[in-house]
Amino acid sequence: MKLDVPKARLGAEARLGIGVFGTSLLLFVVRFLVPRPIAMSNNGDGGRVLCGAGITWKGLPEPFVHLAYTAAPGAPPCRPTYLLTQSWLAEASVGLARLAGFPTTLSLVVLGLLSSIIAAAAVTAIVLGLPYPFRVRLAAAAGLLLVVADSAFFGYFAAILGEGAAFLGLLLIAGGLLLTAREGRWSYAGMAVTFAGGVLAVNAKVQTLIILPILALAVLLVRPGALRGAKRWAAAALVIGALGAVTLFAQQSVEPARAPDGTYTAFPGDDSREINMVNSVFLNIVDGRHDTQADLAALGLPPSFAQYAGNGWWHPHPVTLDPLYPGYRDKMTRENVLGFFASHPGRTLEVLDRAATDQLTARPDYLGSFDQEAGFAPHAQEYRVPVVSWLTRLISPLGLFALVPIWLFVLVRAWVQRRGPLGVVLAFLLAVSLTQFGTAALGDGIEGVKHQSVALFTLLLALVLAALPQSRSSEPRWGRNSSVGGPSSADGTGLGAGFGQNGGTSSSTNTSSPAKPTRKIVDDDASL
């Protein structure tokens, strides 16, 4: 009995993991390829991802998807000046295509399949990390699949845009943090998954670098099930240190970019800082719908700039062509823009409300899903799994009146679950969603729907996990001597066995004859 029961317990967890991974991957592949492949078309920034994969590509926004990008014969490899971890996935896809005999070709089909594998593994990690019985974990898996496979998000996995890698990284982080709280080898696996997801998500875009300090705090708050005392803090410091070191190395691995003023940038995103600030000033503030002269005065800009109200950087008649612009370039700064918003709370609320509508809209209408050979109209989009995005779009006109209650619900659930790893994960996801929302809302005036996609994806992940029932465990980690979330079988083979500590059906309080085998089962499972 002592030898056989742990094998049964391991087999149950293994079967669950294999089942969730296999089912998720099958559904993702079918959803991706049937009846034909789908992706997201290039919005004009895709050249950055292609450059990171060694392919030089210059082009304007496109209404159709290119299923394959091939470098021109004899062209030197592109030297990237902007880091996106989607480039790493694209580079791996190029390597796989090279093995198949297609040199320097990025196949979006290969990229989509690779991303589907990672997404399936991440969903599996989350399910295995949840301290709940079998049925609750399956329900969580179904909710996660609906979010990941939704038409607003899934196309990014096979696109030359940065959001796909951010989605994958956030999924892996959630699963890694939950697994870290388990006992034995699960905990070490969780730390590795958290690290991998953190590298992907933090470096997905310049906008996502702010995830790093939030993730560092989450790593400190989750209690590893395998470690106690000083070892716990040493492990957390190792994960955080590794994340910081890899991020620093990755950000320094790209070439310095040339800013619009002709200088070369020293920090990530500085080449687009002026572009973003011009867009924010003339699309969010001096937009022609308010007191233009008062807004210009508050920003320290001349009255003659009123003619550019509502004209962004890419407009045919932008402020940058004005002879006076070089003398006011120093006003196009984050400090100046944030100072205006801080002194004009009503205007700030208006911008945030518009950003909330953008976020809940979920999907920009200019990103097509199909290649030209598919026979669809330009910018045509697929709606194979539109459930979640349809619901959010339905409430999008409410703006903050819809978004704030969702934030509050997740916040309350994170507080209720604060003693366990799920509370840490919920707090992490909410913090990421809020910071991404604010960054996209106030830091850039264009492509609001697309730039809010990371915030929305993160919030929807949090909603799925927040909807789970309250765990009866009173401890913040997987325990060794009890089960949580429902009764387990007397022989300990139930999937609920071994969760939590000091809660549920505890073998320490069971004086019947099956008590000893049950306790032995859980203790042995902790070493897995």
ROLUMLO-921306 format. One record per residue (C-alpha): residue number from 1; y, x, z. Coordinates in Angstrom, 3 decimals. Layout:
{NUM, {Y, X, Z}}
...
END
This chain:
{1, {0.000, 0.000, 0.000}}
{2, {2.375, 2.800, 0.866}}
{3, {1.898, 4.390, -2.543}}
{4, {1.563, 1.329, -4.743}}
{5, {4.531, -0.761, -3.631}}
{6, {7.285, 1.798, -4.453}}
{7, {5.830, 2.057, -7.958}}
{8, {6.130, -1.705, -8.336}}
{9, {9.724, -1.589, -7.103}}
{10, {10.598, 1.186, -9.529}}
{11, {8.884, -0.713, -12.305}}
{12, {10.957, -3.819, -11.597}}
{13, {14.247, -1.902, -11.803}}
{14, {13.070, -0.014, -14.873}}
{15, {12.019, -3.215, -16.601}}
{16, {15.374, -4.790, -15.815}}
{17, {17.278, -1.791, -17.163}}
{18, {15.180, -1.485, -20.306}}
{19, {15.365, -5.225, -20.895}}
{20, {19.145, -5.409, -20.502}}
{21, {19.722, -2.320, -22.648}}
{22, {17.332, -3.403, -25.403}}
{23, {18.671, -6.953, -25.523}}
{24, {22.296, -5.820, -25.447}}
{25, {21.778, -3.269, -28.191}}
{26, {19.917, -5.741, -30.396}}
{27, {22.653, -8.345, -29.993}}
{28, {25.392, -5.795, -30.673}}
{29, {23.682, -4.477, -33.811}}
{30, {23.080, -7.968, -35.198}}
{31, {26.616, -8.986, -34.305}}
{32, {27.943, -5.855, -36.052}}
{33, {25.889, -5.844, -39.254}}
{34, {24.858, -9.424, -40.021}}
{35, {25.644, -10.700, -42.572}}
{36, {27.741, -7.586, -43.321}}
{37, {29.484, -4.870, -41.291}}
{38, {32.806, -5.618, -39.637}}
{39, {35.489, -3.347, -38.172}}
{40, {39.277, -3.248, -37.756}}
{41, {41.514, -2.157, -40.611}}
{42, {43.914, 0.758, -40.329}}
{43, {47.339, -0.189, -38.932}}
{44, {48.801, 3.078, -40.219}}
{45, {47.865, 5.228, -37.209}}
{46, {44.234, 5.754, -38.220}}
{47, {44.994, 9.154, -39.684}}
{48, {45.118, 10.531, -36.137}}
{49, {41.496, 9.608, -35.441}}
{50, {40.422, 10.897, -38.849}}
{51, {42.296, 14.157, -38.279}}
{52, {40.449, 14.655, -35.007}}
{53, {37.203, 14.249, -36.963}}
{54, {38.313, 16.923, -39.471}}
{55, {39.366, 14.546, -42.253}}
{56, {42.899, 14.606, -43.663}}
{57, {44.021, 11.095, -44.540}}
{58, {47.522, 9.893, -45.244}}
{59, {48.125, 6.233, -45.876}}
{60, {50.053, 3.121, -44.985}}
{61, {48.681, 0.104, -43.128}}
{62, {45.776, -1.404, -45.033}}
{63, {44.630, -5.030, -45.403}}
{64, {40.978, -4.045, -45.801}}
{65, {38.504, -1.840, -43.966}}
{66, {37.218, 1.388, -45.468}}
{67, {33.564, 1.644, -44.492}}
{68, {33.553, 5.359, -45.311}}
{69, {36.178, 8.102, -45.232}}
{70, {35.386, 11.327, -47.082}}
{71, {37.420, 14.512, -46.992}}
{72, {38.739, 15.738, -50.335}}
{73, {36.603, 18.571, -51.773}}
{74, {37.995, 21.946, -50.762}}
{75, {40.589, 20.443, -48.414}}
{76, {41.096, 22.446, -45.204}}
{77, {40.098, 20.686, -41.978}}
{78, {42.887, 18.658, -40.423}}
{79, {44.416, 20.080, -37.234}}
{80, {45.089, 17.214, -34.815}}
{81, {48.342, 16.960, -32.887}}
{82, {47.391, 13.807, -30.978}}
{83, {44.316, 13.402, -28.808}}
{84, {42.194, 10.271, -29.012}}
{85, {38.642, 10.222, -27.713}}
{86, {37.756, 7.863, -30.553}}
{87, {38.075, 11.051, -32.619}}
{88, {35.209, 12.549, -30.615}}
{89, {33.001, 9.584, -31.443}}
{90, {34.134, 9.797, -35.078}}
{91, {33.344, 13.520, -35.143}}
{92, {29.869, 12.826, -33.755}}
{93, {29.409, 10.204, -36.469}}
{94, {30.463, 12.735, -39.109}}
{95, {27.822, 15.106, -37.734}}
{96, {25.167, 12.404, -37.968}}
{97, {26.240, 11.625, -41.544}}
{98, {26.019, 15.326, -42.357}}
{99, {22.412, 15.349, -41.204}}
{100, {21.801, 12.507, -43.663}}
{101, {23.258, 14.562, -46.504}}
{102, {26.846, 13.262, -46.560}}
{103, {29.136, 16.231, -45.789}}
{104, {32.441, 15.502, -44.059}}
{105, {32.091, 11.745, -44.351}}
{106, {32.908, 9.303, -41.598}}
{107, {30.798, 6.190, -41.922}}
{108, {32.167, 3.320, -39.880}}
{109, {28.648, 1.876, -39.832}}
{110, {27.378, 4.988, -38.034}}
{111, {30.407, 4.919, -35.729}}
{112, {29.790, 1.263, -34.924}}
{113, {26.116, 1.850, -34.178}}
{114, {26.934, 4.814, -31.931}}
{115, {29.516, 2.759, -30.052}}
{116, {27.042, -0.117, -29.733}}
{117, {24.527, 2.205, -28.065}}
{118, {27.145, 3.397, -25.567}}
{119, {28.314, -0.166, -24.897}}
{120, {24.738, -1.346, -24.284}}
{121, {24.144, 1.559, -21.896}}
{122, {27.386, 0.759, -20.038}}
{123, {26.488, -2.919, -19.634}}
{124, {23.084, -1.828, -18.323}}
{125, {24.708, 0.503, -15.791}}
{126, {26.899, -2.319, -14.472}}
{127, {23.926, -4.695, -14.157}}
{128, {21.793, -2.090, -12.370}}
{129, {24.664, -1.272, -10.031}}
{130, {25.318, -4.839, -8.888}}
{131, {23.892, -5.562, -5.404}}
{132, {22.605, -8.991, -6.348}}
{133, {19.260, -10.636, -7.107}}
{134, {17.792, -10.904, -10.570}}
{135, {19.366, -14.172, -11.704}}
{136, {22.887, -13.234, -10.664}}
{137, {22.627, -9.930, -12.459}}
{138, {21.423, -11.646, -15.628}}
{139, {24.369, -14.047, -15.422}}
{140, {26.704, -11.059, -15.057}}
{141, {25.080, -9.442, -18.103}}
{142, {25.680, -12.594, -20.154}}
{143, {29.339, -12.668, -19.147}}
{144, {29.794, -8.984, -19.963}}
{145, {28.167, -9.434, -23.372}}
{146, {30.527, -12.291, -24.204}}
{147, {33.527, -10.084, -23.432}}
{148, {32.319, -6.931, -25.197}}
{149, {31.095, -8.802, -28.285}}
{150, {34.203, -10.954, -28.585}}
{151, {35.928, -10.852, -31.962}}
{152, {39.147, -9.609, -30.363}}
{153, {37.475, -6.393, -29.154}}
{154, {34.224, -5.615, -30.927}}
{155, {35.775, -4.536, -34.221}}
{156, {37.533, -1.642, -32.498}}
{157, {34.186, 0.039, -31.906}}
{158, {33.874, 0.719, -35.648}}
{159, {37.536, 1.462, -36.308}}
{160, {39.774, 4.492, -36.659}}
{161, {41.916, 3.187, -33.806}}
{162, {42.010, 4.400, -30.204}}
{163, {41.185, 1.206, -28.326}}
{164, {37.411, 1.310, -28.872}}
{165, {36.931, 4.482, -26.828}}
{166, {39.091, 3.014, -24.041}}
{167, {36.867, -0.071, -23.878}}
{168, {33.704, 2.042, -23.720}}
{169, {35.156, 4.322, -21.059}}
{170, {36.205, 1.436, -18.824}}
{171, {32.751, -0.142, -19.097}}
{172, {31.128, 3.157, -18.128}}
{173, {33.508, 3.638, -15.192}}
{174, {32.679, 0.197, -13.802}}
{175, {28.950, 0.868, -14.073}}
{176, {29.283, 4.379, -12.704}}
{177, {31.208, 3.342, -9.607}}
{178, {28.664, 0.625, -8.816}}
{179, {25.724, 2.991, -9.307}}
{180, {27.388, 5.621, -7.123}}
{181, {27.022, 3.282, -4.134}}
{182, {23.243, 3.110, -4.566}}
{183, {20.810, 5.334, -2.722}}
{184, {19.133, 8.492, -3.962}}
{185, {19.198, 9.506, -7.603}}
{186, {21.029, 6.349, -8.586}}
{187, {24.080, 7.694, -6.774}}
{188, {24.070, 10.998, -8.652}}
{189, {23.582, 9.165, -11.938}}
{190, {26.541, 6.959, -11.050}}
{191, {28.800, 9.954, -10.512}}
{192, {27.809, 11.351, -13.911}}
{193, {28.435, 8.007, -15.622}}
{194, {31.806, 7.668, -13.864}}
{195, {32.802, 11.129, -15.068}}
{196, {31.762, 10.419, -18.669}}
{197, {33.549, 7.086, -18.703}}
{198, {36.632, 8.573, -17.107}}
{199, {36.924, 11.271, -19.760}}
{200, {36.612, 8.672, -22.531}}
{201, {39.044, 6.156, -21.023}}
{202, {41.716, 8.505, -19.669}}
{203, {42.011, 10.417, -22.950}}
{204, {41.637, 7.402, -25.252}}
{205, {45.400, 7.247, -25.867}}
{206, {48.557, 8.633, -24.310}}
{207, {49.027, 5.150, -22.854}}
{208, {45.747, 5.470, -20.910}}
{209, {46.506, 8.780, -19.183}}
{210, {47.870, 6.733, -16.282}}
{211, {44.281, 5.647, -15.561}}
{212, {43.499, 9.101, -14.095}}
{213, {45.184, 8.714, -10.663}}
{214, {43.831, 5.162, -10.329}}
{215, {40.307, 6.373, -11.075}}
{216, {40.687, 9.277, -8.645}}
{217, {41.517, 6.820, -5.862}}
{218, {38.535, 4.620, -6.794}}
{219, {36.187, 7.609, -6.675}}
{220, {37.446, 8.414, -3.178}}
{221, {36.975, 4.834, -1.972}}
{222, {33.407, 4.314, -3.217}}
{223, {30.875, 5.545, -0.684}}
{224, {28.007, 7.401, -2.364}}
{225, {24.715, 5.990, -1.154}}
{226, {23.072, 9.426, -1.271}}
{227, {25.690, 11.413, 0.664}}
{228, {27.292, 11.288, 4.090}}
{229, {30.052, 13.166, 5.888}}
{230, {31.558, 16.217, 4.256}}
{231, {29.117, 16.054, 1.341}}
{232, {30.531, 12.682, 0.356}}
{233, {34.065, 14.017, 0.097}}
{234, {32.904, 17.185, -1.632}}
{235, {31.138, 15.117, -4.300}}
{236, {34.230, 12.950, -4.825}}
{237, {36.411, 16.052, -5.083}}
{238, {33.997, 17.523, -7.627}}
{239, {34.139, 14.412, -9.832}}
{240, {37.928, 14.188, -9.601}}
{241, {38.357, 17.909, -10.208}}
{242, {36.072, 17.813, -13.229}}
{243, {37.954, 14.823, -14.649}}
{244, {41.288, 16.557, -14.185}}
{245, {40.069, 19.848, -15.655}}
{246, {38.502, 18.266, -18.735}}
{247, {41.577, 16.093, -19.304}}
{248, {43.900, 19.085, -19.029}}
{249, {41.752, 21.123, -21.412}}
{250, {41.431, 18.247, -23.882}}
{251, {45.155, 17.507, -23.937}}
{252, {45.915, 21.184, -24.537}}
{253, {43.311, 21.474, -27.287}}
{254, {45.516, 19.750, -29.879}}
{255, {48.333, 21.404, -31.780}}
{256, {51.951, 20.866, -30.668}}
{257, {53.407, 17.917, -32.552}}
{258, {56.773, 17.916, -34.270}}
{259, {59.191, 15.356, -32.831}}
{260, {61.728, 13.460, -34.994}}
{261, {64.510, 15.834, -33.877}}
{262, {62.591, 18.793, -35.301}}
{263, {61.432, 20.275, -32.000}}
{264, {57.789, 20.796, -31.052}}
{265, {56.466, 18.859, -28.106}}
{266, {54.981, 20.322, -24.963}}
{267, {53.462, 17.155, -23.486}}
{268, {51.171, 14.454, -24.894}}
{269, {53.050, 11.664, -26.641}}
{270, {56.427, 13.394, -26.646}}
{271, {56.480, 13.322, -30.450}}
{272, {56.514, 9.510, -30.371}}
{273, {58.674, 9.117, -27.243}}
{274, {61.938, 8.742, -29.197}}
{275, {60.286, 6.292, -31.611}}
{276, {59.027, 4.160, -28.728}}
{277, {62.381, 4.180, -26.971}}
{278, {64.307, 3.189, -30.113}}
{279, {61.886, 0.305, -30.574}}
{280, {62.198, -0.708, -26.935}}
{281, {66.026, -0.586, -27.040}}
{282, {66.526, -2.450, -30.303}}
{283, {63.596, -4.862, -30.119}}
{284, {63.376, -5.601, -26.378}}
{285, {66.985, -5.202, -25.232}}
{286, {69.511, -5.159, -28.100}}
{287, {67.571, -7.827, -29.915}}
{288, {70.424, -10.011, -31.200}}
{289, {69.456, -12.954, -29.004}}
{290, {71.594, -12.018, -25.999}}
{291, {75.016, -10.533, -25.306}}
{292, {74.704, -7.580, -27.651}}
{293, {77.943, -5.852, -26.699}}
{294, {77.172, -6.089, -22.982}}
{295, {73.700, -4.694, -23.575}}
{296, {75.040, -1.778, -25.605}}
{297, {77.599, -1.005, -22.896}}
{298, {74.915, -1.057, -20.199}}
{299, {72.873, 1.428, -22.221}}
{300, {75.865, 3.665, -22.954}}
{301, {75.746, 2.989, -26.706}}
{302, {78.762, 2.358, -28.995}}
{303, {79.745, -1.175, -30.061}}
{304, {79.108, -0.325, -33.734}}
{305, {75.368, -0.161, -33.007}}
{306, {75.395, -3.965, -32.822}}
{307, {74.567, -4.001, -36.545}}
{308, {71.102, -2.637, -35.701}}
{309, {70.179, -5.390, -33.242}}
{310, {66.558, -6.365, -33.809}}
{311, {65.909, -3.380, -36.124}}
{312, {63.121, -1.074, -34.968}}
{313, {62.419, 2.510, -35.954}}
{314, {60.540, 1.495, -39.103}}
{315, {63.101, -1.072, -40.278}}
{316, {64.779, -0.366, -43.660}}
{317, {68.159, -0.243, -41.856}}
{318, {67.463, 1.585, -38.543}}
{319, {69.942, 3.060, -36.107}}
{320, {68.604, 6.550, -36.848}}
{321, {70.453, 6.529, -40.204}}
{322, {73.814, 5.967, -38.529}}
{323, {76.078, 9.069, -38.557}}
{324, {76.797, 8.521, -34.870}}
{325, {73.134, 8.460, -33.848}}
{326, {72.666, 12.217, -33.171}}
{327, {75.405, 11.994, -30.542}}
{328, {73.566, 9.214, -28.723}}
{329, {69.999, 10.449, -29.098}}
{330, {70.004, 11.425, -25.431}}
{331, {70.316, 7.722, -24.537}}
{332, {66.932, 6.964, -26.048}}
{333, {65.033, 7.880, -22.900}}
{334, {62.588, 6.188, -20.556}}
{335, {65.051, 6.629, -17.697}}
{336, {67.794, 4.764, -19.553}}
{337, {65.480, 1.929, -20.602}}
{338, {63.931, 1.543, -17.152}}
{339, {67.392, 1.687, -15.573}}
{340, {68.463, -1.246, -17.721}}
{341, {65.400, -3.285, -16.786}}
{342, {65.865, -2.479, -13.093}}
{343, {69.458, -3.741, -13.158}}
{344, {68.658, -6.823, -15.267}}
{345, {65.712, -8.560, -13.537}}
{346, {66.129, -11.753, -15.553}}
{347, {65.811, -9.883, -18.830}}
{348, {62.894, -7.911, -17.456}}
{349, {61.089, -11.112, -16.550}}
{350, {61.715, -12.428, -20.050}}
{351, {60.202, -9.322, -21.639}}
{352, {57.216, -9.461, -19.298}}
{353, {56.653, -13.125, -20.083}}
{354, {56.637, -12.364, -23.802}}
{355, {54.211, -9.504, -23.156}}
{356, {51.936, -11.865, -21.199}}
{357, {51.830, -14.172, -24.213}}
{358, {51.027, -11.168, -26.419}}
{359, {48.205, -10.133, -24.110}}
{360, {46.596, -13.561, -23.988}}
{361, {46.944, -13.918, -27.772}}
{362, {44.267, -11.184, -27.753}}
{363, {44.169, -10.344, -31.438}}
{364, {46.847, -9.247, -33.927}}
{365, {46.675, -11.145, -37.204}}
{366, {47.334, -8.108, -39.413}}
{367, {44.124, -6.185, -38.629}}
{368, {41.492, -7.228, -41.147}}
{369, {37.761, -7.213, -40.418}}
{370, {36.148, -6.692, -43.833}}
{371, {35.978, -4.149, -46.614}}
{372, {37.415, -5.142, -49.983}}
{373, {33.959, -5.508, -51.558}}
{374, {33.153, -8.334, -49.138}}
{375, {35.226, -10.707, -51.270}}
{376, {37.520, -11.985, -48.520}}
{377, {41.291, -12.277, -48.702}}
{378, {43.474, -9.407, -47.436}}
{379, {43.687, -9.263, -43.624}}
{380, {40.802, -11.774, -43.339}}
{381, {39.230, -11.732, -39.856}}
{382, {35.749, -12.541, -38.589}}
{383, {35.085, -15.079, -35.832}}
{384, {31.433, -14.481, -35.002}}
{385, {31.952, -14.414, -31.237}}
{386, {35.390, -15.908, -30.525}}
{387, {34.645, -17.543, -27.167}}
{388, {36.733, -15.492, -24.733}}
{389, {39.653, -14.782, -27.065}}
{390, {39.790, -18.469, -28.071}}
{391, {40.211, -19.425, -24.427}}
{392, {42.907, -16.845, -23.772}}
{393, {44.766, -17.760, -26.951}}
{394, {44.671, -21.390, -25.838}}
{395, {46.662, -20.581, -22.699}}
{396, {48.815, -17.822, -24.242}}
{397, {51.949, -20.015, -24.625}}
{398, {52.089, -20.211, -20.819}}
{399, {52.763, -16.469, -20.595}}
{400, {53.112, -15.304, -17.003}}
{401, {52.363, -18.796, -15.732}}
{402, {48.791, -18.245, -16.974}}
{403, {48.470, -14.506, -16.380}}
{404, {49.775, -14.291, -12.806}}
{405, {47.177, -16.760, -11.407}}
{406, {44.433, -14.715, -13.059}}
{407, {45.783, -11.562, -11.418}}
{408, {45.914, -13.314, -8.065}}
{409, {42.354, -14.579, -8.407}}
{410, {41.033, -11.069, -9.103}}
{411, {43.152, -9.672, -6.263}}
{412, {41.760, -12.205, -3.787}}
{413, {38.197, -11.524, -4.908}}
{414, {38.775, -7.772, -4.596}}
{415, {40.035, -8.301, -1.054}}
{416, {37.083, -10.522, -0.149}}
{417, {34.694, -7.892, -1.541}}
{418, {36.665, -4.984, -0.046}}
{419, {33.787, -3.757, 2.134}}
{420, {31.566, -3.097, -0.853}}
{421, {31.671, -1.128, -4.107}}
{422, {32.326, -4.299, -6.103}}
{423, {35.653, -4.650, -4.306}}
{424, {36.597, -1.110, -5.330}}
{425, {35.652, -1.813, -8.938}}
{426, {37.659, -5.041, -8.994}}
{427, {40.698, -3.309, -7.491}}
{428, {40.358, -0.474, -10.014}}
{429, {40.130, -2.834, -12.999}}
{430, {43.075, -4.915, -11.776}}
{431, {45.230, -1.822, -11.222}}
{432, {44.395, -0.517, -14.696}}
{433, {45.173, -3.888, -16.273}}
{434, {48.518, -4.175, -14.482}}
{435, {49.651, -0.649, -15.334}}
{436, {48.584, -1.010, -18.968}}
{437, {50.409, -4.325, -19.129}}
{438, {53.640, -2.855, -17.779}}
{439, {53.448, 0.273, -19.910}}
{440, {52.932, -1.680, -23.126}}
{441, {55.505, -4.332, -22.219}}
{442, {58.417, -2.090, -21.247}}
{443, {57.605, 1.145, -23.051}}
{444, {57.323, -0.063, -26.642}}
{445, {58.727, -2.973, -28.593}}
{446, {56.219, -3.203, -31.439}}
{447, {52.592, -4.273, -31.898}}
{448, {52.655, -6.056, -28.566}}
{449, {49.348, -7.876, -29.069}}
{450, {47.439, -4.725, -30.051}}
{451, {48.991, -2.594, -27.337}}
{452, {48.017, -5.174, -24.720}}
{453, {44.350, -5.164, -25.752}}
{454, {43.288, -2.551, -23.176}}
{455, {44.980, -4.539, -20.404}}
{456, {43.284, -7.767, -21.528}}
{457, {39.832, -6.208, -21.935}}
{458, {40.049, -4.701, -18.449}}
{459, {41.200, -7.974, -16.937}}
{460, {38.368, -9.916, -18.555}}
{461, {35.818, -7.424, -17.214}}
{462, {37.311, -7.950, -13.780}}
{463, {37.110, -11.730, -14.201}}
{464, {33.397, -11.599, -15.007}}
{465, {32.672, -9.509, -11.909}}
{466, {35.091, -11.481, -9.718}}
{467, {33.244, -14.696, -10.560}}
{468, {30.070, -13.386, -8.920}}
{469, {29.201, -14.937, -5.539}}
{470, {30.123, -13.248, -2.295}}
{471, {27.512, -10.718, -1.237}}
{472, {26.093, -11.320, 2.227}}
{473, {26.117, -7.629, 2.918}}
{474, {28.665, -6.504, 5.492}}
{475, {28.453, -2.861, 4.468}}
{476, {30.129, -1.175, 1.507}}
{477, {27.029, 0.358, -0.044}}
{478, {23.429, -0.189, -0.920}}
{479, {21.362, 0.000, 2.232}}
{480, {17.889, 1.130, 3.133}}
{481, {16.602, -1.501, 5.499}}
{482, {17.662, -4.897, 4.173}}
{483, {18.103, -7.135, 1.172}}
{484, {21.168, -9.045, 0.055}}
{485, {21.840, -12.076, -2.066}}
{486, {18.751, -14.108, -1.294}}
{487, {15.311, -13.738, 0.161}}
{488, {12.922, -11.191, -1.236}}
{489, {9.206, -11.457, -1.378}}
{490, {7.137, -10.253, 1.493}}
{491, {5.697, -7.386, -0.500}}
{492, {9.171, -6.166, -1.410}}
{493, {8.772, -6.385, -5.153}}
{494, {11.664, -8.848, -5.591}}
{495, {14.694, -7.409, -7.334}}
{496, {16.907, -8.384, -4.413}}
{497, {15.059, -6.023, -2.065}}
{498, {16.960, -3.042, -0.783}}
{499, {20.518, -4.234, -1.447}}
{500, {23.281, -3.775, 1.111}}
{501, {22.950, -3.037, 4.776}}
{502, {22.848, -5.239, 7.859}}
{503, {22.929, -8.418, 5.802}}
{504, {20.665, -10.907, 4.079}}
{505, {17.036, -10.909, 5.116}}
{506, {16.696, -7.778, 7.184}}
{507, {13.298, -6.303, 7.824}}
{508, {14.584, -4.918, 11.116}}
{509, {14.783, -8.454, 12.485}}
{510, {11.523, -9.647, 11.019}}
{511, {8.671, -9.390, 13.497}}
{512, {6.001, -10.930, 11.268}}
{513, {3.213, -8.830, 9.832}}
{514, {4.826, -8.185, 6.429}}
{515, {7.746, -6.443, 8.151}}
{516, {6.354, -2.928, 8.013}}
{517, {5.446, -2.951, 4.313}}
{518, {8.860, -4.447, 3.466}}
{519, {10.708, -1.745, 5.353}}
{520, {8.605, 0.965, 3.809}}
{521, {9.262, -0.383, 0.337}}
{522, {13.021, -0.256, 0.757}}
{523, {13.010, 3.187, 2.357}}
{524, {10.959, 4.623, -0.463}}
{525, {13.119, 2.912, -3.080}}
{526, {16.164, 4.640, -1.645}}
{527, {14.857, 7.956, -2.897}}
{528, {14.756, 6.832, -6.510}}
END
